[in-house]
Amino acid sequence: MPRRKAKQVCPTPGCPNLTDSGPCPPCQTQARAARPTPHRRGYDRRWRTASARYLEDHPYCECHECSALLPLQRDLATQVDHIDGLGPLGPRGFDPTNWQAMSARHHSRKTAIETFGH
């Protein structure tokens, strides 16, 4: 019989709920509702145009893991990452030297590590 992992207290400050991992469902819902829309975070038409042009010139993933591979061995890039993690509203939001083309899975992994530490 597989062992079950002990529940933990929700990491949201002041929340006493127990959860299997991460924030409890009510705290997740509250966090999603409080987060600004992508458009308000700067991911508007100007960003979509700039990132599409960047991907035309950088069709393969440029993440740390893929950069050691030959281009045709890399994942296809579908997203443009802000290296500084500040997005289009940051001071270098539209500076191509602050961008890297990434596959969706590598970009999601990088974002999870930067946001949640894992």
Kinemage of the C-alpha trace (Angstrom):
@kinemage 1
@onewidth
@group {chain A} dominant
@subgroup {mainchain}
@vectorlist {calphas} color= white
{ca met a 1} P 0.000 0.000 0.000
{ca pro a 2} L 1.531 3.378 -1.027
{ca arg a 3} L 2.296 5.859 1.725
{ca arg a 4} L 0.281 9.035 1.812
{ca lys a 5} L 2.018 12.341 2.216
{ca ala a 6} L 1.024 14.336 5.300
{ca lys a 7} L -1.083 17.417 4.694
{ca gln a 8} L 0.495 20.801 5.323
{ca val a 9} L -0.845 24.206 6.291
{ca cys a 10} L -1.656 26.456 3.323
{ca pro a 11} L 1.335 28.766 2.660
{ca thr a 12} L -0.920 31.822 2.324
{ca pro a 13} L -0.268 34.029 5.370
{ca gly a 14} L -3.067 33.695 7.917
{ca cys a 15} L -4.786 30.746 6.209
{ca pro a 16} L -5.262 27.755 8.559
{ca asn a 17} L -6.503 25.299 5.886
{ca leu a 18} L -4.681 22.024 5.317
{ca thr a 19} L -3.660 21.110 1.788
{ca asp a 20} L -1.777 18.343 -0.029
{ca ser a 21} L 0.643 20.891 -1.519
{ca gly a 22} L 0.709 24.590 -2.316
{ca pro a 23} L -2.110 27.004 -1.582
{ca cys a 24} L -5.550 25.634 -0.733
{ca pro a 25} L -8.292 25.921 -3.399
{ca pro a 26} L -9.970 29.012 -1.841
{ca cys a 27} L -6.605 30.831 -1.668
{ca gln a 28} L -5.809 29.836 -5.266
{ca thr a 29} L -9.158 31.242 -6.402
{ca gln a 30} L -8.579 34.474 -4.478
{ca ala a 31} L -5.057 34.851 -5.920
{ca arg a 32} L -6.314 34.309 -9.493
{ca ala a 33} L -9.067 36.907 -9.020
{ca ala a 34} L -6.588 39.469 -7.615
{ca arg a 35} L -4.029 39.036 -10.408
{ca pro a 36} L -4.179 41.695 -13.133
{ca thr a 37} L -5.101 40.560 -16.632
{ca pro a 38} L -2.265 39.875 -19.101
{ca his a 39} L -3.178 43.097 -20.904
{ca arg a 40} L -2.764 45.118 -17.680
{ca arg a 41} L 0.590 43.386 -17.102
{ca gly a 42} L 1.769 44.743 -20.479
{ca tyr a 43} L 1.096 41.768 -22.728
{ca asp a 44} L -0.816 43.830 -25.269
{ca arg a 45} L -0.740 44.207 -29.062
{ca arg a 46} L 2.646 45.950 -28.949
{ca trp a 47} L 4.140 43.008 -27.021
{ca arg a 48} L 2.503 40.385 -29.250
{ca thr a 49} L 3.924 42.096 -32.358
{ca ala a 50} L 7.429 42.462 -30.884
{ca ser a 51} L 7.548 38.891 -29.571
{ca ala a 52} L 6.265 37.439 -32.868
{ca arg a 53} L 9.047 39.238 -34.732
{ca tyr a 54} L 11.620 37.993 -32.217
{ca leu a 55} L 10.424 34.395 -32.659
{ca glu a 56} L 10.783 34.714 -36.439
{ca asp a 57} L 14.495 35.407 -35.921
{ca his a 58} L 14.909 32.979 -32.984
{ca pro a 59} L 12.842 29.868 -33.807
{ca tyr a 60} L 14.546 27.511 -31.322
{ca cys a 61} L 14.551 27.461 -27.531
{ca glu a 62} L 17.402 29.491 -26.060
{ca cys a 63} L 17.076 28.340 -22.439
{ca his a 64} L 20.128 27.252 -20.465
{ca glu a 65} L 19.371 23.562 -21.075
{ca cys a 66} L 18.876 23.922 -24.826
{ca ser a 67} L 21.713 26.364 -25.486
{ca ala a 68} L 24.215 23.488 -25.263
{ca leu a 69} L 22.432 21.633 -28.108
{ca leu a 70} L 22.599 22.131 -31.854
{ca pro a 71} L 19.645 24.236 -33.085
{ca leu a 72} L 17.813 21.325 -34.709
{ca gln a 73} L 18.059 19.334 -31.450
{ca arg a 74} L 16.341 22.084 -29.475
{ca asp a 75} L 12.628 22.487 -28.828
{ca leu a 76} L 10.817 24.931 -31.084
{ca ala a 77} L 10.322 28.270 -29.369
{ca thr a 78} L 6.758 29.470 -28.950
{ca gln a 79} L 7.201 32.118 -26.246
{ca val a 80} L 9.536 35.011 -25.504
{ca asp a 81} L 10.880 35.169 -21.961
{ca his a 82} L 12.045 38.289 -20.143
{ca ile a 83} L 15.392 37.245 -18.678
{ca asp a 84} L 15.051 39.727 -15.807
{ca gly a 85} L 11.580 38.312 -15.019
{ca leu a 86} L 9.902 41.736 -14.961
{ca gly a 87} L 7.838 41.421 -18.143
{ca pro a 88} L 6.995 44.126 -20.664
{ca leu a 89} L 6.351 46.770 -18.003
{ca gly a 90} L 9.848 46.400 -16.536
{ca pro a 91} L 12.594 48.888 -17.376
{ca arg a 92} L 13.962 46.520 -20.041
{ca gly a 93} L 10.581 45.147 -21.161
{ca phe a 94} L 11.127 45.975 -24.831
{ca asp a 95} L 14.889 45.504 -24.906
{ca pro a 96} L 15.646 42.428 -27.085
{ca thr a 97} L 18.897 41.844 -25.163
{ca asn a 98} L 16.616 41.015 -22.191
{ca trp a 99} L 14.661 38.390 -24.151
{ca gln a 100} L 15.137 34.734 -24.911
{ca ala a 101} L 13.024 32.493 -27.098
{ca met a 102} L 11.711 29.486 -25.194
{ca ser a 103} L 9.510 26.456 -25.621
{ca ala a 104} L 6.316 26.548 -23.577
{ca arg a 105} L 7.476 23.750 -21.261
{ca his a 106} L 10.847 25.363 -20.549
{ca his a 107} L 9.270 28.790 -20.022
{ca ser a 108} L 6.698 27.310 -17.624
{ca arg a 109} L 9.436 25.536 -15.689
{ca lys a 110} L 11.533 28.725 -15.434
{ca thr a 111} L 8.511 30.734 -14.295
{ca ala a 112} L 7.596 28.110 -11.655
{ca ile a 113} L 11.141 28.116 -10.279
{ca glu a 114} L 11.283 31.928 -10.157
{ca thr a 115} L 7.781 32.277 -8.715
{ca phe a 116} L 7.451 29.304 -6.389
{ca gly a 117} L 11.041 28.165 -5.911
{ca his a 118} L 10.532 24.734 -7.511
